[in-house]
Amino acid sequence: MKNTLYIKMIFLYLVFGLVSFLSIASLGSYLAQQHVVKETAEKLYKEANYIASNYAVQYAQNQITLRDVQAQLDAIDIYLDSNAEV
């Protein structure tokens, strides 16, 4: 009787450990992915907002050339650590 109870306890302990490990691994992966997505979205929004408020208006009014805009976008790209394709 004690032997079968001992085997059942070990089996339940292993099952609990496996379920816990899989749950934590899945949740950790999901949370890490959400953090990366949120951080990237914030960077892209910040860059787009900066470009729209500063350079698009000047370019539309012919105050700066396309080459100047490209140089400024490259500088913004380096400063904000994100990519802007024109």
C-alpha positions as CSV (number, residue, x, y, z in Angstrom):
1,M,0.0,0.0,0.0
2,K,2.8,2.4,0.9
3,N,4.7,1.5,-2.3
4,T,1.8,2.3,-4.6
5,L,1.1,5.6,-2.8
6,Y,4.7,6.5,-3.1
7,I,4.7,5.8,-6.9
8,K,1.5,7.9,-7.3
9,M,3.0,10.8,-5.5
10,I,6.2,10.7,-7.6
11,F,4.0,10.5,-10.8
12,L,1.9,13.5,-9.7
13,Y,5.0,15.4,-8.8
14,L,6.5,14.8,-12.3
15,V,3.2,15.7,-14.0
16,F,2.9,18.9,-12.0
17,G,6.5,19.8,-12.8
18,L,5.9,19.2,-16.5
19,V,2.7,21.2,-16.6
20,S,4.3,24.1,-14.6
21,F,7.3,24.2,-16.9
22,L,5.2,24.2,-20.1
23,S,3.0,26.9,-18.7
24,I,5.9,29.2,-17.7
25,A,7.7,28.6,-21.0
26,S,4.6,29.5,-23.0
27,L,3.7,32.6,-20.9
28,G,7.3,33.8,-20.9
29,S,7.5,33.6,-24.7
30,Y,4.2,35.4,-25.1
31,L,5.2,38.2,-22.7
32,A,8.6,38.7,-24.4
33,Q,7.0,38.9,-27.9
34,Q,4.5,41.4,-26.7
35,H,7.2,43.6,-25.2
36,V,9.2,43.6,-28.5
37,V,6.1,44.4,-30.5
38,K,5.2,47.3,-28.2
39,E,8.7,48.7,-28.1
40,T,9.0,48.5,-31.9
41,A,5.6,50.2,-32.4
42,E,6.5,53.0,-30.1
43,K,9.8,53.6,-32.0
44,L,8.1,53.6,-35.4
45,Y,5.3,55.9,-34.1
46,K,7.8,58.4,-32.7
47,E,9.8,58.4,-35.9
48,A,6.8,58.9,-38.1
49,N,5.4,61.6,-35.9
50,Y,8.7,63.5,-36.0
51,I,9.0,63.2,-39.8
52,A,5.4,64.3,-40.3
53,S,5.7,67.3,-38.0
54,N,9.1,68.6,-39.2
55,Y,10.2,67.5,-42.7
56,A,7.0,66.7,-44.7
57,V,5.7,70.2,-44.4
58,Q,9.0,71.8,-45.4
59,Y,9.3,69.4,-48.4
60,A,5.7,70.1,-49.5
61,Q,6.4,73.9,-49.4
62,N,9.6,73.4,-51.5
63,Q,11.7,74.8,-48.7
64,I,14.1,71.8,-48.8
65,T,15.1,69.4,-51.5
66,L,14.6,65.6,-51.6
67,R,18.3,65.1,-51.1
68,D,18.1,67.2,-47.9
69,V,15.1,65.2,-46.7
70,Q,17.0,61.9,-47.3
71,A,20.0,63.2,-45.3
72,Q,17.7,64.2,-42.5
73,L,15.9,60.8,-42.5
74,D,19.3,59.0,-42.3
75,A,20.2,61.1,-39.3
76,I,16.8,60.4,-37.7
77,D,17.3,56.7,-38.4
78,I,20.6,56.7,-36.6
79,Y,19.3,58.8,-33.7
80,L,16.1,56.9,-33.1
81,D,17.6,53.5,-33.8
82,S,15.0,52.4,-36.3
83,N,14.7,52.1,-40.1
84,A,13.0,54.6,-42.4
85,E,12.8,53.6,-46.1
86,V,12.1,56.3,-48.7
